[in-house]
Amino acid sequence: MSTRERQISTTVLVIGTGGSGLRAAIEVAEHDVDVLAIGKRPVHDAHTSLAAGGINAALGTMDAADTWQQHAADTIKESYLLANPHTVEVVTRGAERGIGDLDRWGMDFAREEDGRISQRFFGAHTFRRTAFAGDYTGLEIQRTLVRRAEELNVPILDHVYITRILVKDNVVFGAYGFDQADGTRYLIHADSVILAAGGHTRIWRRTSSRRDENTGDAFRLAVEAGGRLRDPELVQFHPSGIIEPENAAGTLISEAARGEGGILRNALGERFMSTYDPERMELSTRDRVALAAYTEIKEGRGTENGGVWLDVSHLPRETIMTRLPRVYQTMMELQMLDITTDPIEIAPTAHYSMGGVWVRPDDHGTDVDGLYAIGEASSGLHGANRLGGNSLIELLVYGRLVGQAAMAHAAGLSAQHRSADAVASARAEIDDLLIADGRENVRALQRAIRNTMTEHAGVVRSEAGLQEGLAELAHIEERMADVGIHPDIAGFQDLAHAFDLKGSALAARATLEAALERRETRGCHNRSDFPDAEPALQVNLVWSPTEGVTREEIPPVPDEIAALMRDVSSDGKLVE
C-alpha cells in the first residue's frame, strides 16, 4: 500500500479535463498564471468527446435575423421557465465569442461553400444556430482544446482521483487525491479551485455515460466542501439507448435515426407514437418520446428485455449508410446487428444532469470562497429541459469567465490560510478505506443504487415510489459502512469505486428528496400523481444535507427577451 505523498502548489486548480475544465485552464494559462488540470480519465477520453450534435451561437450565418436575445428566449422557453435569465443572457451573449475562440484555435467546423460556418436546426430553435463538425462535434471540440492546452504547456495530470476539496473558514486552499495506478497521494495547494467533474447520470441503470464517469463526484466534492446543489431532480432522459450488451446499456442511438424516418413499435408491433403525438409521431420532442416509450414498457407492451423497437430497415440501404453511419457501425460492433434488415431494441436512458452545484450566474462561484463549478457539474442554464446544443457552448462561455474569476480571487488573497486538520481528515478518509475489510462489495452497492433510482426515480415518479426509493437508499447507506476495499497489482480502482459510490449515494439522496418536493409535472420531471405544472413551483429547488430542500425564486425574464418567447415547431429539428 503506497503512502507516498506528492505536494504540488499552483494558483488555480482545475478538477476535470473535459471541455469546461480545459477551457478554464486555457484562459488562466493565456494570462501567464499557474494552473494545473487534473482528470481521473485520459484527457482525450473525456465525456465531452461523446457529444455528437452541435454547438449553439446566434452567428446569423444562415439566418441573418437571429440574435442572442432570440437564443435566450428559446432557451428559457425550453427550460419550462426554470432557467436563470441572467445565466442564459451570459451564455447567449458570449456564444459568438466562444465559437470564435474555437475557430481561432483551428477547429474544423462544417462550412458553406463561401467559407461561412454552417448552422443547422436543432429542436425548439427559432433559427438555424447550431454549428457542428460532422456528427463528432464534441470530439472535435475536445481535440481543439487539448491542442490549445498543449501549445500553452498547461500541465495535465491524468488518472488522479480527487477525493476532497480542502477548505479553511469557508475559503478553499486546495484539494487531496490519489493516483489510480500506484496509489501515490497528492496534496495540492491552490488559491482557487474550479470543479468541472461532470454530472450524476451514471446513478441510473441505463445511461449514456460510460462506466466510472458522471457518478456524482462533483456533487459530493462541492457539498462536503460547504456547497449546495440546485435542481438535482431535473435529469434529461434520452429516448433511445440500447439495452444489450449490459456493459454498453444506454449507449445512444442518435435521434437522427428517427429524423430519417425510423419507426417506433412496441412488442405487439403497434406504432405507438400515434397514441401520444399523432401529428409529429416519431418526430415529437425528446421528453415526449421518452415518456411514450416508458409508458409502453411500464404497461406491459414492451419487449422481454424491457424495451421497444426502433426500426429503420424500411429505409433505402444507401440512406442508412450515408446518413446513419455511426448507428450502423455501433450496432454491428456491439450486437452484430445489421440495422438495414433488423430493428434496434431501445429504452429511455439517463442522459444529462440539468441541475448541479449551486453557483452564482455572473461568475459561477459557489457558497465556498474560491470554489467555482462549471459544465454539467453546475446549474442555472437548462431548467427542466435542455435546449439541444446549449451544453457545449456553456462550456466555452463559462470556462473563459470562470478562469478569469478564479485568477481574480487568487490575486485578491493577502495570504493562503491552510488547515492541518482538513489535510489530516482527507488523508484519514483514504487510510480508513484502504484497511476496510467488510463484507460488502462496492460494485454491488453501486448497482443497488442504480436499480433503486431506475425503479423509483426514472422517467415517471410518484410520492409512494420516491418514499420507497429513500427507504432503499437508507438501507444501502447502512451497508456502505461495511465495505471491503482491495487494491491489487492492477491498481487502485477499487478505492476509486468506493469514492464513486459515496458520490452516487449523495447524488441519489439529493435527487430523491428534491423530486419528492417537486409535486408537479414540468419538462423532464414527470409525476404520475401530479400530472400538471404547478405555478407555485416555478422555482429552483436547492438541496443540502443539513437544510434539506429549500425553494429559490427565479429572477424575472427581461422584457426584450420575454417578448420573443413563443412556441417553436420542432418538426424535423432533432436533438443529439
C-alpha positions in Angstrom: 0.0 0.0 0.0 1.5 3.3 -1.1 1.7 6.1 1.5 3.9 8.2 -0.7 2.6 11.8 -1.0 3.5 14.4 -3.5 2.9 18.1 -2.7 2.1 20.5 -5.5 1.3 24.2 -5.4 -0.5 26.1 -8.1 -2.5 29.3 -8.4 -5.6 27.7 -10.0 -6.5 24.0 -9.8 -9.0 22.6 -12.3 -10.7 19.3 -11.4 -11.9 17.7 -14.6 -10.4 17.7 -18.1 -13.4 17.8 -20.3 -14.4 20.8 -22.4 -15.2 23.2 -19.5 -12.1 22.3 -17.4 -9.8 22.7 -20.4 -11.4 26.0 -21.5 -10.9 27.4 -18.0 -7.3 26.1 -17.8 -6.5 27.7 -21.2 -7.9 31.1 -20.0 -5.6 31.0 -17.0 -2.6 29.9 -19.0 -3.1 32.6 -21.6 -2.7 35.2 -18.7 0.6 33.5 -17.7 -0.9 32.4 -14.3 0.0 29.0 -12.9 -2.7 26.4 -13.5 -2.9 22.6 -13.1 -5.7 20.4 -14.6 -6.4 17.0 -13.1 -8.6 14.3 -14.6 -9.5 10.8 -13.4 -9.5 9.5 -17.0 -7.3 10.3 -20.0 -7.8 13.8 -21.4 -8.6 12.6 -24.9 -11.3 10.4 -23.5 -13.2 13.0 -21.5 -17.0 12.8 -21.6 -17.2 15.9 -23.9 -15.8 13.8 -26.7 -19.1 11.8 -26.8 -21.3 14.8 -27.7 -22.3 14.5 -31.3 -24.9 17.0 -32.3 -23.6 20.6 -32.3 -22.9 23.9 -30.5 -25.2 26.9 -30.4 -24.5 30.6 -31.1 -26.6 33.2 -32.9 -24.0 33.8 -35.6 -26.6 34.6 -38.2 -24.5 32.8 -40.9 -27.6 31.0 -42.2 -30.4 33.1 -40.8 -29.4 36.7 -40.6 -32.4 37.6 -38.3 -31.1 35.5 -35.4 -30.0 37.4 -32.3 -28.6 36.5 -28.9 -32.0 37.7 -27.5 -33.9 35.1 -29.6 -31.4 32.4 -28.5 -32.1 33.4 -24.9 -35.9 33.4 -25.4 -35.7 29.9 -26.9 -33.5 28.7 -24.0 -35.9 30.0 -21.3 -39.0 28.7 -23.1 -37.5 25.3 -23.5 -36.5 25.3 -19.8 -40.1 25.4 -18.8 -39.3 28.8 -17.1 -36.8 27.3 -14.6 -33.6 28.6 -16.3 -32.0 31.6 -14.6 -32.4 34.5 -17.0 -29.1 36.1 -16.0 -27.2 32.8 -16.7 -29.0 32.5 -20.0 -28.0 36.0 -21.0 -24.4 35.4 -20.1 -24.2 32.3 -22.3 -26.2 33.6 -25.3 -24.3 36.9 -25.3 -21.0 35.2 -25.0 -21.7 32.4 -27.5 -20.3 34.1 -30.6 -17.1 34.8 -28.8 -16.9 31.1 -27.7 -17.2 29.9 -31.3 -14.7 32.5 -32.4 -12.2 31.1 -29.9 -12.6 27.6 -31.3 -12.3 28.9 -34.8 -9.0 30.7 -34.0 -7.6 27.6 -32.4 -8.2 25.6 -35.6 -11.5 23.7 -35.0 -12.7 22.1 -38.2 -16.3 23.4 -38.4 -18.6 22.3 -41.2 -18.7 25.3 -43.7 -20.7 26.5 -46.6 -19.0 26.8 -50.0 -18.2 30.5 -49.4 -16.4 29.7 -46.1 -19.2 30.6 -43.6 -19.6 28.3 -40.7 -22.6 26.1 -41.4 -25.5 26.1 -39.0 -28.4 23.8 -38.8 -31.7 23.5 -36.8 -32.0 21.7 -33.5 -35.2 21.1 -31.6 -37.1 24.2 -30.4 -34.7 26.7 -32.0 -36.4 29.6 -33.9 -33.4 29.8 -36.3 -30.6 27.7 -37.6 -27.9 28.4 -35.0 -26.2 25.1 -34.3 -22.6 24.9 -35.6 -21.2 21.4 -36.0 -18.3 19.2 -37.2 -20.0 16.2 -38.8 -21.5 14.1 -36.1 -18.4 14.3 -34.0 -18.7 17.9 -32.7 -17.8 17.2 -29.1 -14.8 15.1 -30.1 -13.5 17.9 -32.3 -14.0 20.5 -29.6 -12.1 18.3 -27.1 -9.3 17.8 -29.6 -9.1 21.5 -30.3 -9.0 22.4 -26.6 -6.3 19.7 -25.9 -4.2 21.0 -28.8 -4.5 24.6 -27.5 -3.7 23.5 -23.9 -0.6 21.7 -25.2 0.5 24.9 -27.1 0.3 26.8 -23.8 2.1 24.0 -21.9 -0.8 23.5 -19.5 0.2 20.7 -17.1 -2.4 17.9 -17.1 -2.4 15.1 -14.6 -4.4 12.1 -15.9 -5.6 9.2 -13.7 -5.6 11.2 -10.5 -8.8 10.9 -8.4 -9.6 13.9 -6.3 -11.3 12.8 -3.0 -11.6 16.1 -1.1 -11.6 19.8 -1.7 -9.6 21.4 1.1 -11.3 24.3 3.0 -10.5 26.5 6.0 -13.0 29.0 7.3 -15.1 28.6 4.1 -12.2 29.6 1.9 -10.7 26.9 -0.4 -7.0 26.2 -0.2 -6.5 23.1 -2.4 -7.5 19.5 -2.9 -6.4 16.0 -2.0 -6.4 12.8 -4.1 -4.5 9.7 -5.2 -3.1 8.2 -8.4 -5.4 5.3 -9.5 -2.4 3.3 -10.9 0.0 3.2 -7.9 -1.8 4.9 -5.1 0.5 7.9 -4.7 -1.2 10.6 -2.7 -1.5 14.2 -4.0 -1.7 17.2 -1.7 -2.4 20.2 -4.0 -2.3 23.7 -2.6 -4.2 26.1 -4.7 -5.6 29.6 -4.3 -8.7 28.9 -6.4 -10.4 25.6 -7.4 -12.6 25.0 -10.4 -14.8 22.0 -10.3 -15.5 20.6 -13.7 -16.1 16.9 -12.9 -19.5 16.2 -14.6 -23.0 15.3 -13.5 -24.7 12.3 -12.0 -26.5 10.3 -14.8 -24.5 7.2 -14.0 -26.6 6.6 -10.9 -29.3 5.1 -13.2 -29.1 1.6 -14.7 -29.3 2.8 -18.3 -27.3 5.8 -19.1 -25.4 7.4 -22.0 -22.4 7.9 -19.6 -19.7 5.2 -19.5 -18.5 3.3 -16.5 -16.8 5.3 -13.9 -17.9 8.8 -15.1 -20.7 11.1 -14.0 -21.2 9.2 -10.8 -21.9 12.4 -8.8 -18.2 13.1 -7.8 -18.6 16.8 -8.4 -21.8 17.0 -6.3 -20.1 15.2 -3.4 -16.9 17.3 -3.6 -18.9 20.5 -3.6 -21.3 19.6 -0.8 -18.6 18.2 1.5 -16.7 21.5 1.0 -19.7 23.5 2.0 -21.6 24.0 -1.2 -25.2 23.2 -2.1 -27.0 21.5 -5.1 -29.7 23.1 -7.3 -32.4 21.1 -9.1 -30.7 17.7 -8.9 -34.1 16.1 -9.8 -34.1 17.6 -13.3 -32.5 14.9 -15.4 -32.9 14.6 -19.1 -33.8 11.1 -20.3 -32.8 10.4 -24.0 -35.5 8.3 -25.7 -33.2 5.8 -27.4 -30.4 3.9 -25.5 -29.6 0.3 -26.4 -30.3 -2.4 -23.8 -27.6 -5.0 -24.6 -24.9 -5.9 -24.0 -25.2 -4.9 -20.4 -21.8 -3.2 -20.3 -22.9 -0.9 -23.0 -26.5 -0.4 -21.9 -27.7 3.1 -22.5 -25.3 3.8 -25.4 -27.2 6.3 -27.5 -28.8 5.7 -30.9 -28.8 9.1 -32.5 -32.2 10.8 -32.8 -31.2 11.2 -36.5 -32.5 7.6 -36.8 -36.0 8.9 -36.1 -35.3 12.1 -38.2 -34.5 10.0 -41.2 -37.8 8.1 -40.9 -37.3 5.5 -38.2 -40.4 4.0 -36.8 -41.1 3.1 -33.1 -43.1 -0.1 -32.3 -44.0 -1.9 -29.1 -43.7 -5.7 -28.7 -47.2 -6.1 -30.2 -46.0 -4.5 -33.4 -48.0 -1.3 -32.8 -46.7 2.0 -33.9 -47.4 3.6 -30.6 -46.4 7.3 -31.1 -49.9 7.7 -32.8 -51.3 7.5 -29.2 -49.0 10.1 -27.7 -48.4 12.6 -30.5 -50.4 11.7 -33.7 -49.2 14.9 -35.5 -45.5 14.6 -35.1 -45.3 10.9 -34.4 -41.6 9.9 -34.1 -40.5 13.5 -34.7 -42.0 14.6 -31.4 -39.8 16.2 -28.7 -37.3 14.2 -26.7 -39.2 14.3 -23.4 -42.5 13.1 -25.1 -40.9 10.2 -26.9 -39.1 9.1 -23.8 -42.3 9.3 -21.8 -44.2 7.3 -24.5 -41.6 4.5 -24.6 -41.5 4.4 -20.8 -45.3 4.1 -20.7 -45.5 1.3 -23.2 -42.8 -0.7 -21.3 -44.4 0.0 -17.9 -47.9 -1.0 -19.1 -46.6 -4.4 -20.3 -46.3 -3.7 -24.1 -42.5 -3.7 -24.0 -40.1 -6.4 -25.2 -38.9 -9.2 -22.9 -35.8 -7.1 -22.1 -37.9 -4.1 -21.2 -37.6 -2.1 -24.3 -39.3 -1.0 -27.6 -38.3 -1.4 -31.2 -36.8 1.3 -33.4 -36.9 0.2 -37.0 -35.0 1.8 -39.9 -34.9 -1.3 -42.0 -37.5 0.0 -44.4 -35.2 2.9 -45.4 -33.0 2.6 -48.5 -29.7 0.9 -47.6 -27.9 3.9 -49.1 -29.7 6.3 -46.8 -28.7 4.3 -43.8 -25.1 4.0 -44.8 -24.7 7.7 -45.7 -27.0 9.4 -43.1 -26.7 7.0 -40.1 -23.2 5.5 -40.4 -22.4 5.7 -36.7 -25.6 4.0 -35.8 -24.9 1.2 -38.3 -21.3 0.8 -37.1 -22.3 0.9 -33.3 -24.9 -1.8 -33.7 -22.6 -4.0 -35.8 -19.8 -3.7 -33.2 -21.9 -4.2 -30.1 -24.5 -6.7 -31.2 -23.5 -7.9 -34.7 -26.9 -6.4 -35.7 -27.5 -5.2 -39.2 -29.9 -2.3 -39.0 -30.6 -2.4 -42.7 -32.6 -5.6 -42.0 -33.4 -5.7 -38.3 -34.9 -3.3 -35.7 -33.0 -2.0 -32.7 -34.1 -2.7 -29.2 -34.0 0.5 -27.2 -35.3 2.1 -23.9 -35.1 5.6 -22.3 -31.7 6.3 -20.9 -30.4 8.9 -18.4 -28.5 11.4 -20.5 -27.9 14.8 -18.9 -27.9 16.4 -15.5 -29.6 19.7 -15.9 -29.2 20.6 -12.3 -25.9 20.6 -10.4 -23.9 22.6 -7.9 -25.4 25.9 -6.9 -23.5 28.8 -8.5 -23.9 32.5 -9.0 -24.9 33.5 -12.5 -22.1 36.1 -13.0 -19.0 34.0 -12.2 -20.2 30.5 -11.2 -18.8 31.0 -7.7 -20.3 28.6 -5.1 -21.1 29.1 -1.4 -17.3 28.5 -0.7 -15.0 31.4 -1.5 -12.5 30.5 -4.2 -14.5 27.4 -5.4 -16.2 27.5 -8.8 -18.2 24.9 -10.7 -18.7 24.7 -14.5 -20.2 22.4 -17.1 -22.5 19.6 -16.2 -21.4 19.9 -12.6 -23.1 23.3 -12.4 -26.7 24.6 -12.7 -28.7 27.5 -13.8 -28.9 27.3 -17.6 -31.1 24.4 -18.6 -34.0 24.4 -16.2 -36.4 21.5 -16.8 -35.4 20.8 -20.4 -32.1 21.5 -22.1 -32.1 23.2 -25.4 -30.1 21.0 -27.8 -26.6 22.3 -28.5 -26.5 24.6 -25.4 -24.3 22.4 -23.2 -21.3 22.6 -25.5 -21.5 26.4 -25.8 -21.9 26.7 -22.0 -18.5 25.0 -21.5 -16.8 27.7 -23.6 -18.5 30.8 -22.2 -18.3 29.9 -18.6 -14.9 28.2 -19.0 -13.5 31.6 -20.0 -15.4 33.6 -17.4 -14.6 31.3 -14.5 -10.9 31.2 -15.4 -10.9 35.0 -15.1 -12.9 34.8 -11.8 -10.5 32.2 -10.3 -7.5 34.4 -11.2 -9.2 37.5 -9.6 -9.9 35.6 -6.4 -6.3 34.4 -6.2 -4.9 37.8 -6.8 -7.1 39.3 -4.1 -5.8 37.0 -1.3 -3.4 38.6 1.2 -2.4 35.1 2.3 -3.4 31.5 1.9 -4.7 30.1 5.2 -4.4 26.3 5.4 -5.8 23.8 7.8 -3.7 20.9 9.0 -6.9 19.3 10.3 -8.5 19.4 6.9 -5.5 17.7 5.3 -5.3 15.1 8.1 -9.0 14.3 7.6 -8.5 13.9 3.8 -5.6 11.5 4.5 -7.6 9.6 7.1 -10.5 9.1 4.8 -8.3 7.2 2.3 -6.4 5.4 5.0 -9.7 4.1 6.6 -11.0 2.8 3.3 -7.7 1.1 2.4 -7.9 -1.0 5.5 -11.6 -1.6 5.2 -12.2 -5.4 5.1 -16.0 -5.6 5.3 -18.3 -8.0 3.6 -20.0 -5.5 1.2 -18.8 -5.2 -2.4 -18.5 -1.6 -3.7 -19.7 -2.5 -7.2 -22.7 -4.4 -5.9 -23.8 -1.4 -3.8 -23.3 0.9 -6.8 -25.6 -1.4 -8.8 -28.1 -1.4 -5.9 -28.3 2.5 -6.1 -28.7 2.3 -9.9 -31.6 -0.2 -9.5 -33.3 1.9 -6.9 -33.0 5.1 -9.0 -34.2 3.3 -12.2 -37.2 1.8 -10.3 -38.3 4.8 -8.3 -36.8 8.0 -9.9 -36.8 7.3 -13.6 -38.8 8.9 -16.4 -42.0 8.9 -14.2 -42.1 9.4 -10.5 -44.6 9.3 -7.7 -44.8 10.0 -3.9 -45.0 6.3 -3.0 -42.2 5.4 -5.3 -39.9 8.2 -4.2 -40.5 7.3 -0.5 -39.7 3.7 -1.2 -36.6 4.8 -3.0 -35.5 6.8 0.0 -36.1 3.8 2.3 -34.0 1.6 0.0 -31.2 4.2 -0.2 -31.1 4.4 3.6 -30.5 0.7 3.7 -27.8 0.9 1.1 -26.1 3.8 3.1 -26.1 1.5 6.1 -24.4 -1.3 4.1 -21.8 1.2 2.9 -20.3 1.3 6.4 -19.2 -2.4 5.9 -17.4 -2.3 2.6 -14.2 -4.1 1.7 -11.5 -2.4 -0.4 -8.9 -4.5 -2.1 -6.2 -2.7 -4.1 -4.2 -5.1 -6.2 -1.3 -5.2 -8.6 -3.6 -3.8 -11.3 -4.1 -0.6 -9.4 -6.4 1.3 -7.0 -9.6 1.1 -9.0 -11.4 -0.4 -6.0 -10.6 2.7 -4.0 -11.8 4.9 -6.8 -15.1 2.9 -7.0 -15.6 3.5 -3.2 -15.4 7.2 -3.7 -17.7 6.9 -6.8 -20.1 5.1 -4.5 -20.0 8.0 -1.9 -20.8 10.5 -4.7 -23.6 8.3 -6.1 -25.3 7.9 -2.7 -25.2 11.7 -2.0 -26.5 12.5 -5.5 -29.2 9.9 -5.2 -30.4 11.3 -1.9 -30.5 14.8 -3.3 -32.3 13.7 -6.4 -34.9 11.7 -4.5 -35.6 14.4 -1.9 -35.9 17.2 -4.5 -38.1 15.0 -6.7 -40.4 14.4 -3.7 -40.6 18.2 -3.2 -41.4 19.0 -6.8 -45.0 17.9 -6.7 -45.8 18.7 -10.4 -45.0 17.7 -13.9 -42.7 20.1 -15.7 -40.4 19.3 -18.6 -38.3 16.3 -17.9 -39.9 15.8 -14.5 -43.0 13.6 -14.7 -45.0 13.0 -11.5 -47.9 10.5 -12.1 -49.7 11.8 -9.0 -49.3 15.5 -10.1 -49.8 15.5 -13.9 -49.9 19.3 -14.3 -47.4 22.1 -13.8 -47.8 24.0 -10.5 -47.3 27.8 -10.8 -46.0 27.9 -7.2 -43.2 25.5 -8.2 -41.8 27.7 -10.9 -38.8 27.9 -8.6 -35.4 26.3 -8.3 -35.1 23.6 -5.5 -31.8 23.9 -3.6 -30.6 20.9 -1.5 -28.0 20.4 1.2 -27.6 17.6 3.7 -28.2 19.9 6.6 -31.1 22.1 5.3 -32.8 19.6 3.0 -34.7 21.1 0.2 -35.5 24.9 0.1 -37.1 27.0 -2.7 -35.2 29.7 -4.5 -37.1 32.3 -6.5 -36.1 32.8 -10.2 -35.4 36.4 -11.3 -37.9 37.9 -13.9 -37.2 37.5 -17.6 -36.1 40.8 -19.1 -38.8 42.4 -21.3 -36.7 42.3 -24.5 -36.3 38.5 -24.1 -39.9 37.8 -22.8 -41.3 39.5 -26.0 -39.5 36.9 -28.2 -40.7 33.8 -26.3 -43.1 31.7 -28.4 -43.9 28.2 -29.2 -41.5 26.9 -31.8 -42.2 24.0 -34.1 -39.7 21.2 -33.6 -40.7 19.3 -36.7 -37.6 17.8 -38.3 -35.3 19.5 -35.7 -33.9 16.7 -33.7 -31.5 17.0 -30.8 -28.5 14.8 -30.2 
